[in-house]
Amino acid sequence: MPGPAVEFVHATWDFISTAPVHSQAAAFAFGREDLIPDMFEQVFALHEYQDEVEFEADGHRVTPVRVPHYQLEAYALRVSDGDRTLAYSGDSAPSDRLADLARDADLFVCEATLLRGELDHGPPRGHLSLDEALDAFRASGARRLLVTHRPAELPTDPELDLAYDGMELEV
């Protein structure tokens, strides 16, 4: 869950990683409006998130929740098929909105980029420490935590689930 998004990312990476160099260059230029005007609109039906306005995607209810990330507009996502719920922090500074988003979720995927919160480049801040991610998880009542966006050189409790490239989970 959500399968089509995962399949799209895998298919895109498979294409890019095995394509000739000129195709790789074109793929990395994708989105450059100066090269191909309206490129995204020609390929995708684009819709902007609205804070806490639920929408449906492939039979799943998706709720975007705006979270602090420096001066950028960023969203955490709550995705549910009615039986199972996944909450994803995206890049976020500490915020009560994370615990609310992940309330009673089956899986909370939460970033923990920083060694300590005071090392962030704010104000405003844009990332969480592992302790801050754990605080949000505990406050949420979510059943399981998957830590992501965690640099390998930072200490991480071996009891925690740490995301890695190619990881697949049952929710």
Backbone torsions as a table, in degrees:
resi	resn	phi	psi	omega
1	MET	NA	133.0	-17.8
2	PRO	-80.7	116.9	-173.4
3	GLY	-58.7	-50.9	-175.8
4	PRO	-59.2	-35.9	179.0
5	ALA	-66.2	-43.3	179.1
6	VAL	-64.0	-44.2	179.6
7	GLU	-61.8	-39.7	179.3
8	PHE	-62.6	-47.0	-179.5
9	VAL	-62.3	-45.2	179.6
10	HIS	-62.9	-44.7	-179.3
11	ALA	-64.1	-40.6	179.3
12	THR	-64.0	-46.3	179.9
13	TRP	-64.2	-42.7	178.5
14	ASP	-58.1	-41.9	178.8
15	PHE	-63.8	-50.2	-176.1
16	ILE	-64.2	-43.4	-174.4
17	SER	-71.4	-20.5	-179.1
18	THR	-110.3	-2.2	-176.2
19	ALA	-79.5	156.7	173.6
20	PRO	-60.4	160.6	-175.1
21	VAL	-55.9	-41.1	-178.7
22	HIS	-64.0	-34.1	177.8
23	SER	-70.4	-37.7	177.2
24	GLN	-63.0	-42.1	178.9
25	ALA	-62.2	-41.5	178.6
26	ALA	-64.4	-40.1	-179.6
27	ALA	-63.9	-40.4	-179.7
28	PHE	-74.2	-20.3	175.4
29	ALA	-84.2	-8.3	-177.8
30	PHE	-54.1	132.2	-179.3
31	GLY	97.6	-7.3	178.7
32	ARG	-79.7	97.8	-177.7
33	GLU	-58.1	-26.5	-179.8
34	ASP	-72.5	-20.5	179.1
35	LEU	-90.3	-43.6	179.8
36	ILE	-137.2	99.0	-179.2
37	PRO	-56.6	141.0	178.1
38	ASP	57.5	31.2	-176.7
39	MET	-57.0	-50.2	-178.2
40	PHE	-62.3	-43.4	-178.3
41	GLU	-63.5	-28.2	178.7
42	GLN	-74.4	-24.6	-174.2
43	VAL	-106.8	-36.8	-173.5
44	PHE	-123.2	153.1	168.3
45	ALA	-89.4	104.1	-174.5
46	LEU	-89.6	136.9	175.8
47	HIS	-140.1	134.7	178.1
48	GLU	-85.5	144.0	174.7
49	TYR	-66.1	149.7	168.5
50	GLN	-122.5	132.2	-176.1
51	ASP	-52.5	121.1	176.8
52	GLU	62.6	20.0	174.9
53	VAL	-101.6	109.3	-176.6
54	GLU	-69.0	146.1	172.8
55	PHE	-141.1	167.3	179.7
56	GLU	-106.7	139.1	175.8
57	ALA	-141.2	115.9	177.8
58	ASP	52.4	42.7	177.3
59	GLY	79.9	6.7	178.7
60	HIS	-111.6	142.7	172.5
61	ARG	-85.5	127.4	-178.8
62	VAL	-120.8	128.2	177.6
63	THR	-121.2	112.0	174.7
64	PRO	-82.7	139.3	178.3
65	VAL	-129.3	121.2	-178.3
66	ARG	-66.4	132.5	179.3
67	VAL	-128.7	155.9	-179.2
68	PRO	-73.7	131.4	176.1
69	HIS	-150.5	86.3	-174.7
70	TYR	53.0	-131.2	178.6
71	GLN	-99.2	9.8	-174.6
72	LEU	-92.2	153.9	172.9
73	GLU	-82.7	118.2	-177.6
74	ALA	-136.6	151.7	-177.4
75	TYR	-132.4	140.5	165.0
76	ALA	-92.7	157.6	-176.9
77	LEU	-129.1	140.7	171.8
78	ARG	-116.0	124.1	-175.8
79	VAL	-124.6	130.1	-178.8
80	SER	-140.8	142.8	173.2
81	ASP	-102.2	9.3	-178.5
82	GLY	98.1	-26.9	177.8
83	ASP	-107.4	-38.3	-176.8
84	ARG	-126.8	148.8	-177.8
85	THR	-133.0	133.0	175.7
86	LEU	-116.4	135.6	174.1
87	ALA	-118.5	135.8	-177.2
88	TYR	-127.9	121.2	-175.5
89	SER	-70.8	-28.4	-167.2
90	GLY	59.9	-166.4	174.0
91	ASP	-77.3	127.6	-176.8
92	SER	-155.6	144.3	167.2
93	ALA	-80.3	169.9	176.1
94	PRO	-56.3	136.7	-178.6
95	SER	-163.3	138.7	174.6
96	ASP	-62.4	-20.5	-179.4
97	ARG	-63.8	-27.3	178.9
98	LEU	-67.2	-46.0	178.7
99	ALA	-64.0	-39.4	178.0
100	ASP	-64.0	-43.5	179.6
101	LEU	-60.7	-42.9	-174.5
102	ALA	-89.7	4.9	-177.0
103	ARG	-49.6	117.3	175.5
104	ASP	58.5	21.7	177.5
105	ALA	-68.9	154.9	175.6
106	ASP	-72.9	-35.4	179.3
107	LEU	-141.2	130.2	174.9
108	PHE	-114.2	110.6	176.4
109	VAL	-93.6	113.3	-171.8
110	CYS	-131.1	133.6	179.0
111	GLU	-74.0	150.5	177.4
112	ALA	-149.0	68.9	-172.0
113	THR	-72.3	-33.5	-167.3
114	LEU	-97.8	150.8	170.6
115	LEU	-69.8	-47.4	177.6
116	ARG	-141.4	144.9	-177.1
117	GLY	-57.5	-35.8	-177.2
118	GLU	-69.4	-6.9	177.7
119	LEU	-84.9	-5.6	-179.7
120	ASP	-67.7	158.8	-174.8
121	HIS	-88.9	24.3	-177.3
122	GLY	-79.5	-167.6	3.6
123	PRO	-85.7	158.4	-13.5
124	PRO	-71.7	160.3	-179.9
125	ARG	-79.0	170.6	-179.0
126	GLY	-140.0	-6.2	-177.1
127	HIS	-140.1	169.3	-179.7
128	LEU	-111.5	151.2	166.0
129	SER	-86.1	169.0	177.6
130	LEU	-62.3	-41.2	178.3
131	ASP	-60.8	-39.5	179.0
132	GLU	-68.7	-37.8	176.1
133	ALA	-64.1	-41.7	178.1
134	LEU	-64.6	-39.2	176.5
135	ASP	-60.3	-45.4	179.5
136	ALA	-63.3	-41.6	178.9
137	PHE	-61.2	-49.8	-179.1
138	ARG	-61.6	-41.2	-179.3
139	ALA	-68.6	-24.4	-175.2
140	SER	-79.7	-28.2	-173.6
141	GLY	75.8	11.8	177.3
142	ALA	-62.0	152.7	-176.4
143	ARG	-78.2	-32.2	-174.3
144	ARG	-145.2	144.7	177.6
145	LEU	-115.8	133.7	170.7
146	LEU	-120.3	115.2	-179.1
147	VAL	-83.3	131.4	-180.0
148	THR	-132.8	169.4	178.1
149	HIS	60.5	34.7	-177.2
150	ARG	-106.4	113.9	178.4
151	PRO	-59.1	136.9	-176.0
152	ALA	-60.9	-27.5	-177.0
153	GLU	-78.6	-8.8	179.7
154	LEU	-89.7	144.5	179.5
155	PRO	-66.5	139.5	178.4
156	THR	-140.9	132.1	178.1
157	ASP	-57.1	124.8	-177.9
158	PRO	-64.4	-13.8	177.2
159	GLU	-75.6	-17.3	-178.2
160	LEU	-83.4	147.9	172.6
161	ASP	-80.7	124.7	-178.7
162	LEU	-115.8	124.3	-179.0
163	ALA	-65.8	150.1	176.2
164	TYR	-146.6	159.8	-178.8
165	ASP	-58.3	132.3	177.7
166	GLY	84.8	-0.2	-179.2
167	MET	-63.0	138.6	174.3
168	GLU	-127.7	137.8	-177.5
169	LEU	-131.3	151.4	168.2
170	GLU	-93.8	132.2	176.7
171	VAL	-107.0	NA	NA
